[in-house]
């Protein structure tokens, strides 16, 4: 298994950077899903359709995060057991992860498809684009199972130190998505439905490809019939770590939906500007996200091995990386922001003007965004599930409160939408740093000796093994 990496020895910065680079490339390609969708819709269908796709962004994020959060939790468990050299329990966690992910994604898909009209009306989506929005949301919800499968397998491979393999399949699916977008929309005139269909087909391609590779090439996935039997305690542990992370993302998504509702009240021009900014900032966030994922695996393996000081060292070096990137992005957005925006929309000069100024405003707060991602990655890796809830609640409170306060001031108006974004990043980043320095994460490893566990912590034994999980 040459692709796996043990991060408990060697240079922390080198491990984190080497691990994060494939993640960054993969995340950038993944953002092509949304960016190409927006470009194709904006240029071949129109700004109204672009607003319809954009208004579904936070809602889709809500449904996707419920399954992807569980995948992250499963990856945390695998990384800690891998760091502790407990191979049998790595296999047991992998076997039971399928029951967790498939069940959750089926439930979420059904809820999203059924509730789409009610949710979008609650968000005050204008009647002129409501039909487009419902069609796009319902179609993309059918891809949640593919997203959950890909995220699950990828999280496990990354927990084992392999960040390259998921990248290859993601690049393939991203290229397929571009081709299908142009085919369905530009050639066949399928509009918003064609964009959504291209997206979900691409997601299933990445999921199936990654799953086949794992079963053929990764020994941990070569599971026996006995190992594939459901294990209630392992499933419960996966939910215990995964559900808080999923709820964290879900709460953030709900707060984004509230903000989207505020945006919708300012009309289609502001909605289109908000959609464009969201697409660009999704791309900007990828270095932070990749760094956080690398820190999650790094901290998971090292906390599993009991090396707290090494976790701290990796954190300090990761903060420095985030700071350098944040500073570099400010001149990029001030000098090149308008050119980026014109890639998405050309038929509405007012949308370009608003989006350009808004992008410059939020770029000043990128370091606050980085200080959300890096501590979150560390504490997720260490198994600090309580932090996930604290982080989610703080972001919800900030985004909802700031949105209503800032936009309610007449002289600020719709600019309060982007003031809300920046202020939320700064405040939530501060909460994350406080949690890190409090140090609760140091005692959250599931692999710590049983004598240190909570009184009611269950003892778990794998089949044909006396090893305790």
C-alpha positions as CSV (number, residue, x, y, z in Angstrom):
1,X,0.0,0.0,0.0
2,X,2.6,2.5,-1.2
3,X,0.2,5.5,-1.3
4,X,-0.4,5.5,2.5
5,X,1.7,7.8,4.7
6,X,2.5,7.7,8.3
7,X,2.6,11.3,9.6
8,X,3.8,10.5,13.1
9,X,7.4,11.0,12.2
10,X,9.3,13.5,10.0
11,X,8.7,17.2,9.3
12,X,5.2,18.3,10.1
13,X,5.2,21.1,7.5
14,X,6.5,18.8,4.8
15,X,3.8,16.2,5.6
16,X,1.0,18.8,5.7
17,X,2.1,20.5,2.5
18,X,2.7,17.3,0.6
19,X,-0.7,16.0,1.7
20,X,-2.5,19.3,1.1
21,X,-1.3,19.8,-2.4
22,X,-3.3,17.0,-4.1
23,X,-6.3,18.0,-1.9
24,X,-6.0,21.6,-3.2
25,X,-5.9,20.4,-6.8
26,X,-8.8,18.2,-6.2
27,X,-10.8,20.8,-4.5
28,X,-10.2,23.3,-7.3
29,X,-11.4,20.8,-9.8
30,X,-14.4,20.1,-7.6
31,X,-15.2,23.8,-7.6
32,X,-15.3,23.6,-11.4
33,X,-18.7,21.8,-10.9
34,X,-20.2,25.0,-9.5
35,X,-18.1,27.5,-11.5
36,X,-18.8,25.8,-14.9
37,X,-22.4,25.5,-14.0
38,X,-22.6,29.3,-13.3
39,X,-20.6,30.2,-16.4
40,X,-22.7,28.0,-18.7
41,X,-26.0,29.2,-17.2
42,X,-24.9,32.9,-17.1
43,X,-23.7,32.9,-20.7
44,X,-26.1,30.5,-22.4
45,X,-29.3,30.8,-20.5
46,X,-29.2,34.2,-18.7
47,X,-28.8,36.1,-15.4
48,X,-32.2,34.9,-14.1
49,X,-31.3,31.3,-14.5
50,X,-27.9,32.1,-12.9
51,X,-29.8,33.6,-9.9
52,X,-31.9,30.5,-9.7
53,X,-28.9,28.2,-9.6
54,X,-27.2,30.4,-7.0
55,X,-30.2,30.6,-4.7
56,X,-30.0,26.8,-4.3
57,X,-26.3,26.9,-3.2
58,X,-26.8,27.1,0.5
59,X,-29.7,24.7,0.5
60,X,-27.7,22.1,-1.4
61,X,-24.8,22.6,1.0
62,X,-27.2,21.8,3.8
63,X,-28.2,18.5,2.4
64,X,-24.7,17.6,1.2
65,X,-23.1,18.4,4.5
66,X,-25.3,15.9,6.4
67,X,-23.7,13.0,4.6
68,X,-20.2,14.5,4.1
69,X,-20.0,15.3,7.9
70,X,-20.4,11.6,8.6
71,X,-17.7,10.8,6.1
72,X,-15.3,13.2,8.0
73,X,-16.2,11.5,11.3
74,X,-15.4,8.1,9.9
75,X,-12.1,9.4,8.5
76,X,-11.2,10.7,12.0
77,X,-11.7,7.3,13.5
78,X,-9.7,5.5,10.8
79,X,-6.8,8.0,11.1
80,X,-6.6,7.6,14.9
81,X,-6.5,3.8,14.7
82,X,-4.0,4.0,11.8
83,X,-1.8,6.2,13.9
84,X,-2.1,3.7,16.8
85,X,-1.2,0.8,14.5
86,X,-4.5,-0.9,15.2
87,X,-5.2,-2.5,11.8
88,X,-8.1,-4.7,12.8
89,X,-10.1,-1.8,14.0
90,X,-9.3,0.2,10.9
91,X,-10.9,-2.6,8.9
92,X,-13.9,-2.7,11.2
93,X,-14.5,1.0,10.9
94,X,-14.3,0.8,7.1
95,X,-16.8,-2.1,7.0
96,X,-19.4,-0.3,9.1
97,X,-19.0,3.0,7.3
98,X,-21.0,1.8,4.4
99,X,-24.1,1.3,6.5
100,X,-23.8,4.7,8.0
101,X,-23.3,6.6,4.8
102,X,-25.8,4.8,2.6
103,X,-28.6,5.1,5.2
104,X,-27.9,8.8,5.8
105,X,-27.7,9.7,2.2
106,X,-30.9,8.0,1.3
107,X,-32.8,9.8,4.0
108,X,-31.4,13.1,3.1
109,X,-32.1,12.7,-0.6
110,X,-35.7,11.9,0.1
111,X,-36.1,14.9,2.4
112,X,-34.4,17.3,-0.1
113,X,-36.5,16.2,-3.1
114,X,-39.8,16.3,-1.2
115,X,-39.2,19.6,0.6
116,X,-37.6,21.6,-2.2
117,X,-40.6,23.8,-3.1
118,X,-41.4,24.6,0.6
119,X,-37.8,25.5,1.4
120,X,-37.3,27.7,-1.6
121,X,-40.6,29.6,-0.9
122,X,-39.4,30.0,2.6
123,X,-36.3,31.6,1.2
124,X,-38.5,34.1,-0.7
125,X,-37.2,33.1,-4.1
126,X,-38.8,35.4,-6.6
127,X,-41.7,33.7,-8.6
128,X,-39.9,34.5,-11.8
129,X,-37.2,32.0,-11.1
130,X,-38.9,29.6,-8.6
131,X,-39.5,27.0,-11.2
132,X,-35.9,26.9,-12.3
133,X,-34.8,26.7,-8.6
134,X,-37.1,23.8,-7.7
135,X,-35.9,21.8,-10.8
136,X,-32.3,22.4,-10.1
137,X,-32.5,21.5,-6.4
138,X,-34.5,18.4,-6.9
139,X,-32.2,17.1,-9.6
140,X,-29.0,17.7,-7.6
141,X,-30.5,16.0,-4.6
142,X,-30.5,12.8,-6.6
143,X,-26.7,13.0,-6.5
144,X,-26.3,12.9,-2.7
145,X,-25.7,9.2,-2.6
146,X,-22.8,9.6,-5.1
147,X,-21.4,12.5,-3.0
148,X,-21.6,10.5,0.2
149,X,-19.9,7.4,-1.4
150,X,-17.1,9.4,-2.9
151,X,-16.6,11.5,0.3
152,X,-16.6,8.3,2.4
153,X,-14.1,6.4,0.4
154,X,-11.9,9.6,0.0
155,X,-12.0,10.3,3.7
156,X,-10.8,6.8,4.5
157,X,-8.0,6.9,1.9
158,X,-6.9,10.3,3.2
159,X,-7.0,9.0,6.8
160,X,-4.5,6.4,5.7
161,X,-2.3,9.2,4.3
162,X,-3.3,8.9,0.6
163,X,-4.5,12.2,-0.7
164,X,-3.5,11.5,-4.3
165,X,-5.8,8.7,-5.4
166,X,-9.1,10.6,-4.8
167,X,-7.7,13.4,-6.9
168,X,-7.3,11.3,-10.0
169,X,-11.0,10.3,-10.0
170,X,-12.2,13.8,-9.2
171,X,-10.2,15.3,-12.1
172,X,-11.8,12.7,-14.4
173,X,-15.3,13.5,-13.2
174,X,-14.7,17.3,-13.4
175,X,-13.7,17.0,-17.0
176,X,-16.7,14.9,-17.7
177,X,-18.8,17.6,-16.0
178,X,-17.5,20.3,-18.3
179,X,-18.2,18.3,-21.4
180,X,-21.7,17.3,-20.2
181,X,-22.5,20.9,-19.2
182,X,-21.6,22.2,-22.7
183,X,-23.4,19.3,-24.4
184,X,-26.6,19.4,-22.4
185,X,-27.0,23.2,-22.2
186,X,-25.1,24.7,-25.2
187,X,-25.8,22.0,-27.7
188,X,-29.1,20.4,-26.6
189,X,-30.7,23.5,-24.9
190,X,-31.6,21.6,-21.7
191,X,-31.1,24.8,-19.6
192,X,-31.0,24.5,-15.8
193,X,-32.0,20.8,-15.8
194,X,-29.0,20.0,-18.1
195,X,-26.6,21.7,-15.7
196,X,-27.9,19.8,-12.7
197,X,-27.9,16.5,-14.7
198,X,-24.3,16.9,-15.7
199,X,-23.3,17.6,-12.1
200,X,-24.9,14.4,-10.6
201,X,-23.7,12.2,-13.4
202,X,-20.1,13.4,-12.8
203,X,-20.5,12.8,-9.1
204,X,-21.5,9.2,-9.6
205,X,-18.6,8.7,-11.9
206,X,-16.1,9.8,-9.2
207,X,-17.9,7.8,-6.5
208,X,-17.9,4.5,-8.5
209,X,-14.4,4.9,-9.8
210,X,-13.0,5.6,-6.4
211,X,-14.9,2.7,-4.8
212,X,-13.7,0.2,-7.4
213,X,-10.1,1.3,-6.9
214,X,-10.3,1.0,-3.1
215,X,-11.6,-2.6,-3.3
216,X,-9.0,-3.7,-5.9
217,X,-5.9,-1.9,-4.6
218,X,-6.2,-1.1,-0.9
219,X,-5.8,-4.1,1.5
220,X,-7.9,-2.6,4.2
221,X,-10.9,-2.6,1.9
222,X,-10.6,-6.4,1.2
223,X,-13.1,-7.3,3.8
224,X,-14.3,-10.7,4.8
225,X,-17.9,-11.7,5.1
226,X,-17.5,-11.8,8.9
227,X,-16.0,-8.2,8.9
228,X,-18.9,-6.9,6.9
229,X,-21.4,-7.8,9.5
230,X,-22.9,-4.6,11.2
231,X,-21.3,-3.7,14.5
232,X,-23.6,-1.6,16.6
233,X,-21.0,0.1,18.7
234,X,-18.8,1.0,15.8
235,X,-21.8,2.5,14.0
236,X,-22.7,4.4,17.1
237,X,-19.2,5.8,17.4
238,X,-19.2,6.8,13.8
239,X,-22.4,8.7,14.4
240,X,-21.1,10.2,17.6
241,X,-18.2,11.8,15.9
242,X,-19.8,12.3,12.5
243,X,-23.2,13.8,13.5
244,X,-21.7,16.8,15.4
245,X,-19.6,17.6,12.3
246,X,-22.6,17.2,10.1
247,X,-24.7,19.4,12.3
248,X,-22.0,22.0,12.4
249,X,-22.0,22.1,8.6
250,X,-25.8,22.0,8.6
251,X,-26.1,24.9,11.0
252,X,-23.7,26.9,8.9
253,X,-25.8,26.0,5.8
254,X,-29.0,27.1,7.6
255,X,-27.4,30.5,8.5
256,X,-26.3,30.8,4.8
257,X,-29.9,30.1,3.8
258,X,-31.0,32.9,6.1
259,X,-28.5,35.2,4.5
260,X,-29.7,34.1,1.1
261,X,-33.2,35.0,2.1
262,X,-31.9,38.5,3.0
263,X,-30.1,38.7,-0.4
264,X,-33.3,37.7,-2.2
265,X,-35.1,40.6,-0.7
266,X,-32.8,43.0,-2.7
267,X,-33.8,41.7,-6.1
268,X,-32.3,39.7,-8.9
269,X,-29.3,42.0,-9.6
270,X,-28.0,41.7,-6.1
271,X,-28.8,38.0,-6.1
272,X,-26.7,37.5,-9.2
273,X,-23.8,39.5,-7.7
274,X,-24.0,37.4,-4.5
275,X,-24.0,34.2,-6.6
276,X,-20.9,35.2,-8.5
277,X,-19.1,36.2,-5.3
278,X,-20.0,32.9,-3.7
279,X,-18.5,31.0,-6.6
280,X,-15.3,32.9,-6.5
281,X,-15.0,32.6,-2.7
282,X,-15.6,28.9,-2.9
283,X,-12.5,28.8,-5.0
284,X,-10.6,31.0,-2.6
285,X,-11.6,28.8,0.3
286,X,-10.0,25.7,-1.2
287,X,-6.4,26.3,0.0
288,X,-7.9,26.7,3.5
289,X,-10.0,23.7,3.1
290,X,-7.2,21.6,1.8
291,X,-4.9,22.7,4.6
292,X,-7.6,21.9,7.2
293,X,-8.1,18.4,5.7
294,X,-4.4,17.8,5.9
295,X,-4.3,19.0,9.5
296,X,-7.2,16.6,10.3
297,X,-5.3,13.6,9.1
298,X,-2.1,14.8,10.6
299,X,-3.6,15.5,14.0
300,X,-5.7,12.3,13.9
301,X,-2.7,10.1,13.4
302,X,-0.5,11.9,15.9
303,X,-3.2,12.2,18.6
304,X,-3.8,8.5,18.0
305,X,-0.1,7.9,18.6
306,X,-0.3,10.0,21.8
307,X,2.0,12.8,20.5
308,X,0.3,16.0,21.6
309,X,3.4,18.3,21.2
310,X,3.7,17.2,17.6
311,X,0.1,18.2,17.0
312,X,0.8,21.6,18.4
313,X,3.9,22.0,16.2
314,X,1.9,21.2,13.1
315,X,-0.8,23.7,14.1
316,X,1.7,26.5,14.4
317,X,3.2,25.9,11.0
318,X,-0.3,25.6,9.4
319,X,-1.4,29.0,10.8
320,X,1.7,30.5,9.2
321,X,0.8,29.0,5.8
322,X,-2.8,30.3,6.1
323,X,-1.5,33.8,6.9
324,X,0.8,34.0,3.9
325,X,-2.0,32.9,1.6
326,X,-4.5,35.4,3.1
327,X,-2.1,38.3,2.6
328,X,-1.4,37.3,-1.0
329,X,-5.0,37.2,-2.0
330,X,-5.8,40.8,-1.1
331,X,-3.9,42.5,-4.0
332,X,-5.3,39.7,-6.3
333,X,-8.9,40.6,-5.5
334,X,-8.3,44.4,-5.7
335,X,-6.5,44.3,-9.0
336,X,-8.1,41.3,-10.8
337,X,-11.5,41.0,-9.1
338,X,-13.5,42.6,-11.9
339,X,-11.9,40.3,-14.6
340,X,-12.8,37.3,-12.5
341,X,-16.4,38.5,-12.2
342,X,-16.8,39.1,-15.9
343,X,-16.1,35.4,-16.5
344,X,-19.5,34.7,-14.9
345,X,-21.7,37.6,-16.1
346,X,-21.4,40.0,-19.0
347,X,-25.0,41.2,-19.7
348,X,-25.5,43.2,-16.5
349,X,-23.0,46.0,-15.7
350,X,-24.6,46.8,-12.4
351,X,-24.1,43.2,-11.2
352,X,-20.4,43.5,-12.2
353,X,-20.1,46.8,-10.3
354,X,-21.6,45.4,-7.1
355,X,-19.8,42.2,-7.2
356,X,-16.4,43.8,-7.8
357,X,-16.7,46.1,-4.8
358,X,-18.1,43.3,-2.6
359,X,-15.1,41.0,-3.5
360,X,-12.7,43.7,-2.4
361,X,-14.5,44.1,0.9
362,X,-14.5,40.4,1.9
363,X,-10.9,39.9,0.8
364,X,-9.7,41.9,3.8
365,X,-11.1,39.2,6.1
366,X,-9.6,36.1,4.5
367,X,-7.2,35.5,7.5
368,X,-10.3,35.2,9.8
369,X,-11.6,32.6,7.4
370,X,-8.3,30.7,7.6
371,X,-8.5,30.7,11.4
372,X,-11.8,28.9,11.1
373,X,-10.5,26.1,8.9
374,X,-7.1,25.3,10.6
375,X,-8.3,24.9,14.2
376,X,-11.4,23.1,12.9
377,X,-9.2,20.6,11.1
378,X,-7.1,20.0,14.1
379,X,-10.0,19.5,16.5
380,X,-11.9,17.4,14.1
381,X,-8.9,15.2,13.8
382,X,-8.5,14.9,17.5
383,X,-12.1,13.9,18.0
384,X,-13.3,17.0,19.7
385,X,-17.0,16.6,18.7
386,X,-18.2,19.2,21.2
387,X,-16.2,21.9,19.3
388,X,-18.1,21.1,16.1
389,X,-21.3,22.2,17.8
390,X,-19.7,25.3,19.4
391,X,-18.2,26.3,16.0
392,X,-21.5,25.8,14.2
393,X,-23.6,27.7,16.8
394,X,-21.1,30.7,16.9
395,X,-21.2,31.0,13.1
396,X,-25.0,30.8,12.9
397,X,-25.4,33.5,15.6
398,X,-22.9,35.8,13.9
399,X,-24.2,35.4,10.4
400,X,-27.9,35.8,11.3
401,X,-27.4,38.7,13.7
402,X,-25.0,40.6,11.5
403,X,-27.2,40.1,8.4
404,X,-30.2,41.7,10.0
405,X,-28.3,44.5,11.8
406,X,-26.1,45.6,8.9
407,X,-28.7,45.4,6.1
408,X,-31.2,47.1,8.3
409,X,-29.1,50.3,8.4
410,X,-30.3,52.4,5.4
411,X,-26.9,53.9,4.5
412,X,-25.5,50.4,4.3
413,X,-28.3,48.5,2.6
414,X,-27.3,45.5,0.5
415,X,-23.6,46.1,1.2
416,X,-24.4,44.7,4.7
417,X,-24.6,41.2,3.1
418,X,-20.8,41.2,2.5
419,X,-20.1,43.1,5.7
420,X,-21.9,40.2,7.4
421,X,-19.6,37.7,5.6
422,X,-16.4,39.3,6.7
423,X,-17.5,40.0,10.3
424,X,-18.7,36.4,10.6
425,X,-15.3,35.0,9.5
426,X,-13.4,37.2,12.0
427,X,-15.6,36.4,15.0
428,X,-15.9,32.7,14.3
429,X,-12.2,32.5,13.7
430,X,-11.6,34.0,17.1
431,X,-13.9,31.5,18.8
432,X,-11.9,28.6,17.1
433,X,-8.6,30.0,18.3
434,X,-10.0,30.3,21.9
435,X,-11.1,26.7,21.8
436,X,-7.7,25.6,20.6
437,X,-5.9,27.3,23.4
438,X,-8.2,25.9,26.0
439,X,-6.7,22.5,25.1
440,X,-9.8,20.3,25.5
441,X,-8.8,18.5,22.2
442,X,-5.8,16.9,23.9
443,X,-7.9,14.4,25.7
444,X,-10.4,13.4,23.0
445,X,-8.6,10.6,21.2
446,X,-10.7,7.4,21.0
447,X,-7.5,5.3,21.1
448,X,-6.4,6.5,24.5
449,X,-6.0,3.8,27.2
450,X,-9.3,2.6,28.5
451,X,-8.5,3.7,32.0
452,X,-8.5,7.3,30.8
453,X,-11.9,6.9,29.0
454,X,-15.1,8.2,30.3
455,X,-16.9,5.9,32.8
456,X,-19.5,4.8,30.3
457,X,-17.3,4.5,27.3
458,X,-18.1,1.1,25.7
459,X,-15.6,-1.6,25.2
460,X,-15.5,-2.7,21.5
461,X,-14.0,-5.9,20.3
462,X,-13.6,-6.9,16.6
463,X,-14.5,-10.3,15.3
464,X,-11.8,-12.8,15.7
465,X,-9.8,-10.4,17.8
466,X,-9.4,-9.4,21.5
467,X,-8.3,-5.9,20.6
468,X,-10.3,-3.2,22.1
469,X,-11.5,-0.3,20.1
